[in-house]
Amino acid sequence: MSLLIALLASAAAPLPAPADADPRTDDIVVTGQRTEGGDEYGVATQRTATRLSLSQRETPQSVSVVTRAQIDDFRLNDVNSLLTTVPGISVFQSDTDRVYFSARGFDIQTFQLDGIGLPFAFGIQTGSIDTAIFDRVEVVRGAPGLLSSTGNPAAVVNFVRKRPYRELKASASAQYGSFDNLRLDADVSVPLTKDGSVRARAVGVYNDTGSYLDRYGLKRWTGYGIVEADLGPNTVIAAGYGHQDHKSQGAMWGAIPIYYTDGTRLDLDSSANYAPEWSSWGVIERQIFGDLTHDFGNGWTGKLSVLRRAISEDDTLFYVYGNPDRTTGLGILSYPGAFKGQTRNLTIDGYLSGKVAVGGREHDVMVGLQRGAERYRQFSSYDNSQIGIALPLDTFFDGNFPKPNFPTPYDLSLNTHTVRESAYGLVRLNLADPVKLMLGGNYTRATSEGVSYGTAQNYRRARFSPFVGATFDLTPTISAYASFATIFRPQIELNAANEILPAVEGDNLEAGLKGAWNDGRLYASAAVFRAQQKNTAFGRFDATLGRTVFTPVDATSQGVELEFGGELAPGLQATGGFTAMRIRDEDDQPERTFVPRNIGRLNLTYSPPSFTALKVGTSIQYQSSFYFEPGSVSTTTGEPIRLTQGGYALVDLLARYDLTERLTLSANLRNVTNAKYINSLTFDQGFYGAPRSILGTITVRY
């Protein structure tokens, strides 16, 4: 790392001049291509898969990019709504404020910020993430082991932050819609010197919304600031701060028991919610980050990044367990709890990339180091007198359970410290004009110490994860590709005997065709894949133990993926795809049945070239049926109970009109058909998704 820092301090050829007029040519040396400021749904290059600036066609893995234009058009205001539009991605709302994400049948464990980050705690995202601060989101499906120290053979999601402009730019918008959904945001970028060599940007968002769910409400405010400076003609330094406060009320911990003990389903309204108003998730996240980027000339670039994340939780929650008897309405029991959590993470990443000439050809080389340290502490409190109280079904949804007197001080239930150190590298060999071969890998050493509910969380593990990929140009516009990548991820999840599960291991093999047309503005791919994972932690809440108990599961998914994105015709922008897969265990039986096997995505907008002030569009999100078997049997028939959600499609519409060059009005109509569907069945509870709603927006730009 010291060598890299020394290299970054040296002098070299100047950086290319900025070109803000066309976002496709505005390549920021710090993060790559800027997508805001244009209407395009395609990108020329991305860096998430390899850190090399490559087009999607040149990358031997499946890559999707959600540009700023798509985020703004469809008002994808949080990460949950954004990822539902990405081909091959499933979003599972396990309760009101926690979400699982899945790709190719497995959980997505890794979120990155500008290319660096670590898996989130317990494989689940707690609290929503606002998208106002991001320029784009890049998703690499398949094992992300090359650049991510740990992960799953699912996908890695990289959130690329907005960066300052060299000239003054500002925008603000106000949104209001169904369920008293109010959102205000402002975004200002200013040059701090006359030539813009020192520049700053600030983004602020306030969101106060009710919900289709009884008593549920959410207040979220987000702040982001960054200062960027040219230390010379070839060096850029940046530092910034991000803050988000997520606070809900009437929040469910877990979800609703959706079946009687005889196995038949409860007839629930979409608005059904058992949680009292005092039940709340409170999550505050703070980020301090900085990076130093240097262009050495002749295609060589180095970057050093530091990210400090601090997440604090203060949750007062109401959970229920059990199922009602059809005759008596009894069987649901209370389980309130209060928690305070502290996550502190420091990640340092440095890499160097460039070109070397060997054998008369230029080849790409990238090497890097990363170190991440995380400490997680959780404190819990329970009022035992309020646990196990019967909740009759006829008053269950009134939300009138009184707030318990949670004892203080809280007990320390979890205290862990984890360190991950990785060295990674890649060589992209230019074997011939049409043939490129990638060879690389990631060596990671992970250590952990601490306790969880009285059980030691100590381990020391190391693993080398190789990566091999190749592309072959069949024609000037079409390429064939193949890649193989592996992953491993140490776990801290516990089984019923309080033993740590073995590390997750897996791999991803895929091959396919990719094409690019219209000067790279239209991209399409067809892929077949096989993803394998061993020792996946599958959890069920155990009321007796007072915690979730995990068992290891081995599974293999295989399938096909079709994807396209970009400009189909003048004024017609689109992204979309279709995934069909099967997931089986080692005995060739269906596994992870709560994951839909077929997933379709289509996002389409049209702005007539002769009347560019108008834009209309639609977004269609389809998924096939899925089910969950809780392991219990019907009290009347003795047959195993199966909970099923049939296949469904959600259709959204949008219309936008530019009143002037600086003033825009838009409306987004969501779930036009008012489809009624269960959000997810990752366990034996669930609740319904949002019904039809409308959101209006007025935007001012300067």
ZAMARGU-4260 file (C-alpha; in steps of 0.2 Angstrom, whole numbers, plus 5000, padded with zeros to 4 digits):
<rodrens>
0) 5000/5000/5000 | 5014/5012/5004 | 5021/5009/4986 | 5004/5014/4979 | 5003/5029/4989
5) 5020/5035/4983 | 5015/5032/4965 | 4999/5042/4967 | 5010/5057/4973 | 5021/5057/4958
10) 5018/5067/4942 | 5013/5062/4925 | 5003/5067/4909 | 4988/5078/4911 | 4970/5073/4913
15) 4959/5075/4899 | 4948/5090/4899 | 4930/5088/4906 | 4916/5087/4893 | 4899/5090/4903
20) 4889/5093/4887 | 4887/5074/4883 | 4887/5063/4898 | 4893/5048/4887 | 4909/5057/4885
25) 4910/5065/4903 | 4922/5052/4910 | 4927/5057/4927 | 4944/5049/4932 | 4938/5046/4949
30) 4922/5036/4946 | 4921/5033/4927 | 4907/5039/4915 | 4894/5052/4922 | 4876/5048/4917
35) 4866/5062/4924 | 4862/5077/4913 | 4856/5066/4899 | 4841/5055/4894 | 4851/5039/4890
40) 4848/5022/4898 | 4864/5015/4891 | 4882/5018/4896 | 4898/5017/4886 | 4909/5010/4900
45) 4908/5003/4918 | 4921/4999/4931 | 4912/4988/4944 | 4916/4971/4937 | 4935/4973/4935
50) 4940/4991/4939 | 4945/4993/4921 | 4935/5005/4910 | 4926/4992/4899 | 4910/4992/4889
55) 4897/4979/4894 | 4901/4970/4879 | 4919/4969/4883 | 4915/4962/4901 | 4914/4943/4902
60) 4900/4944/4916 | 4882/4950/4916 | 4882/4968/4919 | 4866/4980/4921 | 4867/4999/4924
65) 4853/5010/4930 | 4857/5027/4924 | 4852/5044/4932 | 4839/5046/4918 | 4830/5030/4923
70) 4830/5034/4941 | 4822/5051/4938 | 4810/5046/4925 | 4802/5032/4936 | 4805/5041/4953
75) 4816/5026/4959 | 4818/5036/4976 | 4825/5021/4986 | 4836/5006/4983 | 4822/4994/4985
80) 4811/5001/4971 | 4827/5004/4960 | 4832/4986/4961 | 4815/4979/4956 | 4818/4986/4939
85) 4835/4977/4936 | 4834/4961/4926 | 4837/4945/4936 | 4835/4954/4953 | 4822/4949/4966
90) 4817/4961/4981 | 4810/4952/4996 | 4802/4963/5009 | 4803/4952/5025 | 4795/4966/5035
95) 4791/4984/5034 | 4809/4990/5036 | 4820/4976/5031 | 4824/4969/5014 | 4833/4954/5006
100) 4839/4955/4988 | 4842/4940/4977 | 4850/4936/4960 | 4851/4919/4952 | 4843/4911/4967
105) 4855/4917/4980 | 4855/4932/4992 | 4865/4947/4987 | 4877/4951/5001 | 4888/4965/4995
110) 4884/4983/4992 | 4898/4994/4987 | 4900/5013/4987 | 4911/5019/4973 | 4918/5002/4971
115) 4922/4998/4990 | 4912/4990/5004 | 4908/4975/5014 | 4893/4963/5016 | 4880/4971/5027
120) 4876/4963/5044 | 4866/4947/5043 | 4864/4948/5024 | 4849/4960/5026 | 4847/4978/5023
125) 4839/4987/5037 | 4831/5004/5033 | 4829/5011/5016 | 4843/5019/5006 | 4838/5035/4997
130) 4845/5036/4979 | 4846/5055/4977 | 4865/5055/4980 | 4869/5043/4966 | 4874/5046/4948
135) 4870/5028/4943 | 4869/5010/4950 | 4880/4996/4942 | 4875/4978/4945 | 4886/4963/4941
140) 4877/4947/4942 | 4887/4931/4946 | 4901/4928/4959 | 4909/4945/4963 | 4924/4937/4970
145) 4937/4946/4960 | 4934/4963/4968 | 4924/4959/4983 | 4933/4951/4998 | 4917/4940/5002
150) 4901/4937/4994 | 4888/4925/4985 | 4887/4919/4968 | 4872/4931/4966 | 4878/4949/4962
155) 4887/4964/4968 | 4878/4981/4968 | 4889/4996/4966 | 4882/5013/4970 | 4891/5027/4961
160) 4890/5044/4970 | 4887/5060/4962 | 4902/5071/4959 | 4904/5090/4958 | 4903/5099/4941
165) 4916/5113/4937 | 4902/5125/4934 | 4887/5130/4944 | 4872/5118/4943 | 4857/5117/4954
170) 4840/5108/4954 | 4826/5106/4966 | 4810/5096/4966 | 4794/5093/4976 | 4784/5077/4976
175) 4767/5073/4983 | 4756/5058/4981 | 4745/5044/4988 | 4746/5041/5006 | 4752/5058/5010
180) 4769/5055/5002 | 4779/5071/5003 | 4797/5072/4997 | 4807/5088/4995 | 4825/5088/4988
185) 4838/5100/4982 | 4855/5097/4973 | 4868/5111/4971 | 4885/5110/4963 | 4896/5125/4964
190) 4914/5130/4958 | 4924/5136/4973 | 4938/5143/4962 | 4935/5153/4946 | 4942/5139/4935
195) 4932/5125/4944 | 4948/5117/4950 | 4941/5116/4967 | 4922/5112/4967 | 4909/5106/4979
200) 4892/5098/4979 | 4878/5096/4992 | 4862/5085/4991 | 4848/5086/5003 | 4832/5076/5004
205) 4817/5076/5016 | 4804/5062/5014 | 4788/5061/5026 | 4776/5048/5020 | 4761/5038/5027
210) 4757/5021/5020 | 4744/5010/5013 | 4747/4999/5029 | 4737/5004/5044 | 4747/5016/5056
215) 4763/5014/5047 | 4773/5030/5043 | 4791/5034/5038 | 4802/5050/5040 | 4818/5049/5031
220) 4830/5063/5028 | 4847/5062/5018 | 4861/5074/5017 | 4877/5072/5006 | 4891/5084/5003
225) 4908/5082/4994 | 4922/5094/4990 | 4934/5089/4975 | 4950/5097/4970 | 4963/5096/4956
230) 4980/5095/4965 | 4988/5097/4948 | 4984/5093/4930 | 4984/5074/4934 | 4978/5072/4952
235) 4961/5073/4960 | 4957/5073/4978 | 4940/5072/4986 | 4932/5071/5003 | 4914/5070/5008
240) 4901/5066/5021 | 4884/5057/5020 | 4870/5056/5032 | 4854/5047/5032 | 4841/5046/5046
245) 4827/5032/5044 | 4813/5033/5057 | 4797/5023/5055 | 4781/5021/5066 | 4768/5007/5066
250) 4782/4995/5060 | 4781/4976/5059 | 4796/4966/5065 | 4793/4950/5055 | 4776/4950/5046
255) 4758/4943/5048 | 4754/4925/5051 | 4745/4922/5035 | 4737/4905/5037 | 4726/4896/5050
260) 4732/4880/5059 | 4722/4870/5046 | 4733/4877/5032 | 4720/4888/5024 | 4725/4906/5021
265) 4718/4921/5031 | 4708/4933/5021 | 4718/4949/5023 | 4716/4967/5017 | 4731/4975/5008
270) 4731/4987/5023 | 4732/4974/5036 | 4745/4978/5050 | 4746/4971/5067 | 4759/4983/5074
275) 4755/4997/5086 | 4761/5015/5083 | 4775/5013/5096 | 4783/4999/5086 | 4798/5008/5076
280) 4814/5005/5067 | 4826/5019/5069 | 4842/5018/5059 | 4855/5032/5057 | 4870/5030/5045
285) 4885/5041/5043 | 4898/5040/5030 | 4915/5049/5029 | 4925/5045/5014 | 4939/5052/5003
290) 4949/5047/4988 | 4965/5052/4979 | 4966/5048/4960 | 4981/5050/4949 | 4982/5048/4930
295) 5000/5043/4926 | 4998/5045/4908 | 4999/5031/4894 | 4983/5023/4901 | 4989/5021/4919
300) 4978/5026/4934 | 4979/5024/4952 | 4966/5027/4966 | 4966/5026/4985 | 4950/5026/4994
305) 4945/5027/5012 | 4927/5024/5018 | 4921/5025/5036 | 4904/5020/5040 | 4894/5021/5056
310) 4877/5014/5058 | 4867/5016/5074 | 4850/5007/5077 | 4837/5011/5090 | 4823/4999/5088
315) 4807/4997/5099 | 4798/4982/5090 | 4783/4971/5091 | 4784/4953/5084 | 4771/4940/5084
320) 4772/4921/5082 | 4760/4906/5080 | 4745/4904/5069 | 4727/4906/5073 | 4714/4892/5075
325) 4700/4894/5063 | 4686/4891/5076 | 4693/4900/5091 | 4704/4913/5083 | 4717/4910/5096
330) 4735/4904/5093 | 4745/4921/5089 | 4756/4926/5103 | 4766/4942/5107 | 4785/4944/5107
335) 4790/4963/5109 | 4808/4968/5110 | 4819/4983/5111 | 4837/4984/5103 | 4851/4996/5101
340) 4865/4992/5088 | 4881/5000/5083 | 4891/4995/5067 | 4907/5003/5064 | 4917/5000/5048
345) 4933/5006/5041 | 4938/5001/5023 | 4954/5006/5014 | 4956/5001/4996 | 4970/5005/4983
350) 4973/4999/4966 | 4983/5003/4950 | 4978/4999/4933 | 4986/5002/4916 | 4993/4995/4900
355) 5009/4985/4896 | 5016/4981/4879 | 5021/4963/4877 | 5023/4954/4860 | 5019/4969/4850
360) 5002/4970/4859 | 4995/4981/4873 | 4988/4971/4888 | 4978/4978/4903 | 4984/4975/4921
365) 4976/4979/4937 | 4982/4976/4955 | 4975/4981/4972 | 4974/4979/4990 | 4959/4981/5002
370) 4957/4980/5021 | 4941/4981/5030 | 4938/4981/5049 | 4920/4980/5056 | 4914/4980/5074
375) 4896/4976/5078 | 4888/4977/5095 | 4869/4974/5099 | 4860/4977/5115 | 4843/4970/5118
380) 4830/4972/5131 | 4814/4961/5134 | 4799/4964/5146 | 4796/4945/5149 | 4779/4949/5157
385) 4773/4954/5139 | 4780/4939/5130 | 4768/4925/5125 | 4752/4935/5128 | 4737/4928/5117
390) 4731/4940/5103 | 4714/4935/5097 | 4711/4936/5079 | 4696/4948/5080 | 4706/4962/5088
395) 4723/4957/5081 | 4724/4971/5068 | 4719/4985/5080 | 4737/4988/5084 | 4732/4992/5102
400) 4745/4981/5111 | 4753/4993/5125 | 4771/4998/5124 | 4780/4987/5137 | 4792/4993/5150
405) 4808/4987/5143 | 4821/4985/5157 | 4837/4996/5157 | 4851/4995/5154 | 4850/4984/5139
410) 4860/4968/5139 | 4874/4966/5127 | 4869/4951/5116 | 4881/4952/5102 | 4899/4959/5101
415) 4910/4955/5086 | 4925/4962/5078 | 4929/4956/5060 | 4944/4960/5049 | 4945/4956/5030
420) 4962/4959/5021 | 4962/4956/5002 | 4975/4956/4988 | 4967/4956/4970 | 4973/4957/4953
425) 4969/4954/4935 | 4978/4953/4918 | 4968/4956/4902 | 4978/4948/4888 | 4976/4955/4870
430) 4979/4938/4862 | 4973/4944/4845 | 4962/4958/4839 | 4946/4948/4842 | 4952/4938/4857
435) 4954/4944/4875 | 4958/4933/4890 | 4956/4938/4908 | 4966/4929/4922 | 4964/4935/4940
440) 4960/4932/4957 | 4957/4938/4975 | 4966/4931/4990 | 4957/4935/5006 | 4961/4932/5024
445) 4946/4935/5036 | 4947/4934/5055 | 4933/4937/5068 | 4932/4937/5087 | 4918/4941/5099
450) 4902/4933/5106 | 4884/4931/5100 | 4871/4926/5113 | 4885/4919/5124 | 4893/4909/5110
455) 4911/4913/5103 | 4912/4921/5086 | 4930/4917/5083 | 4937/4911/5067 | 4952/4913/5056
460) 4950/4908/5037 | 4959/4912/5021 | 4955/4908/5003 | 4961/4911/4985 | 4946/4914/4973
465) 4952/4913/4955 | 4943/4922/4940 | 4944/4917/4922 | 4935/4926/4908 | 4937/4928/4889
470) 4928/4937/4875 | 4929/4933/4856 | 4923/4946/4843 | 4912/4936/4831 | 4908/4952/4821
475) 4911/4970/4823 | 4895/4971/4834 | 4893/4954/4842 | 4905/4945/4854 | 4905/4928/4863
480) 4910/4927/4881 | 4913/4915/4895 | 4919/4917/4913 | 4922/4907/4929 | 4922/4914/4947
485) 4922/4908/4964 | 4918/4915/4981 | 4919/4911/5000 | 4911/4920/5014 | 4914/4916/5033
490) 4898/4916/5043 | 4893/4920/5061 | 4876/4913/5060 | 4872/4900/5073 | 4863/4883/5073
495) 4851/4877/5087 | 4867/4871/5097 | 4875/4889/5096 | 4888/4883/5084 | 4894/4894/5070
500) 4890/4887/5053 | 4904/4883/5041 | 4909/4896/5028 | 4899/4898/5012 | 4908/4892/4997
505) 4902/4893/4979 | 4906/4897/4961 | 4898/4904/4945 | 4900/4898/4927 | 4892/4908/4913
510) 4894/4910/4894 | 4884/4919/4881 | 4883/4932/4867 | 4884/4951/4869 | 4881/4964/4856
515) 4882/4983/4854 | 4875/4994/4841 | 4872/5012/4837 | 4889/5018/4843 | 4887/5008/4859
520) 4871/5016/4863 | 4861/5000/4862 | 4867/4984/4871 | 4860/4966/4872 | 4866/4950/4879
525) 4860/4932/4880 | 4868/4921/4894 | 4867/4903/4902 | 4873/4901/4919 | 4876/4889/4933
530) 4878/4895/4951 | 4883/4884/4965 | 4883/4888/4984 | 4886/4877/4999 | 4882/4880/5017
535) 4870/4894/5014 | 4862/4900/5031 | 4843/4897/5031 | 4835/4904/5047 | 4819/4902/5056
540) 4814/4912/5072 | 4814/4901/5088 | 4803/4908/5101 | 4809/4896/5114 | 4827/4902/5111
545) 4822/4920/5108 | 4833/4921/5092 | 4834/4915/5074 | 4841/4898/5072 | 4851/4894/5056
550) 4854/4878/5046 | 4866/4876/5031 | 4859/4872/5014 | 4868/4867/4998 | 4860/4873/4982
555) 4863/4875/4963 | 4854/4886/4951 | 4856/4886/4933 | 4846/4895/4919 | 4846/4908/4905
560) 4846/4927/4905 | 4841/4939/4891 | 4845/4958/4893 | 4845/4973/4883 | 4847/4992/4887
565) 4849/5009/4878 | 4842/5018/4863 | 4831/5007/4853 | 4826/5021/4841 | 4828/5040/4842
570) 4819/5046/4857 | 4815/5028/4863 | 4825/5022/4878 | 4823/5005/4887 | 4831/4992/4898
575) 4824/4975/4901 | 4827/4957/4902 | 4820/4940/4906 | 4828/4926/4918 | 4822/4908/4919
580) 4831/4896/4931 | 4829/4881/4942 | 4836/4879/4959 | 4840/4862/4966 | 4848/4854/4982
585) 4861/4840/4982 | 4847/4827/4981 | 4840/4836/4965 | 4825/4843/4975 | 4818/4861/4973
590) 4827/4872/4985 | 4824/4891/4990 | 4807/4889/4983 | 4803/4907/4989 | 4813/4913/4974
595) 4803/4915/4958 | 4810/4905/4944 | 4805/4917/4930 | 4808/4936/4932 | 4804/4949/4918
600) 4808/4967/4918 | 4804/4981/4905 | 4807/4999/4907 | 4802/5010/4892 | 4801/5028/4889
605) 4798/5038/4873 | 4801/5056/4869 | 4796/5061/4851 | 4811/5069/4842 | 4799/5082/4835
610) 4792/5086/4852 | 4805/5083/4865 | 4796/5092/4879 | 4785/5077/4881 | 4790/5060/4888
615) 4779/5045/4892 | 4784/5028/4898 | 4780/5012/4906 | 4788/5000/4918 | 4783/4982/4919
620) 4789/4970/4933 | 4784/4952/4931 | 4788/4937/4942 | 4782/4919/4942 | 4774/4910/4956
625) 4784/4905/4972 | 4780/4896/4988 | 4786/4892/5005 | 4784/4876/5016 | 4785/4880/5034
630) 4787/4862/5040 | 4770/4861/5049 | 4755/4851/5044 | 4736/4855/5043 | 4727/4851/5060
635) 4712/4844/5050 | 4720/4834/5035 | 4738/4831/5042 | 4745/4836/5025 | 4760/4847/5024
640) 4756/4866/5023 | 4762/4875/5008 | 4760/4894/5006 | 4760/4900/4988 | 4760/4917/4979
645) 4754/4916/4961 | 4764/4924/4947 | 4760/4943/4944 | 4765/4958/4935 | 4766/4976/4941
650) 4763/4990/4928 | 4768/5008/4931 | 4765/5023/4919 | 4774/5039/4918 | 4771/5056/4909
655) 4783/5071/4909 | 4781/5088/4902 | 4794/5102/4901 | 4785/5118/4903 | 4801/5127/4900
660) 4820/5122/4899 | 4821/5124/4918 | 4803/5119/4924 | 4796/5101/4922 | 4780/5093/4928
665) 4778/5074/4929 | 4766/5061/4936 | 4770/5042/4940 | 4755/5030/4941 | 4761/5014/4950
670) 4753/4997/4950 | 4740/5002/4937 | 4730/4986/4938 | 4729/4987/4957 | 4737/4969/4958
675) 4736/4961/4975 | 4751/4951/4980 | 4762/4945/4995 | 4778/4954/4996 | 4788/4939/5000
680) 4788/4922/5008 | 4805/4920/5014 | 4797/4913/5030 | 4780/4908/5036 | 4773/4926/5037
685) 4770/4939/5025 | 4760/4955/5020 | 4754/4963/5004 | 4762/4975/4993 | 4757/4992/4989
690) 4740/4995/4979 | 4738/5008/4965 | 4745/5025/4969 | 4750/5041/4960 | 4765/5053/4963
695) 4766/5070/4956 | 4783/5080/4954 | 4788/5097/4950 | 4806/5100/4946 | 4816/5116/4944
700) 4834/5116/4936 | 4847/5130/4935
</rodrens>
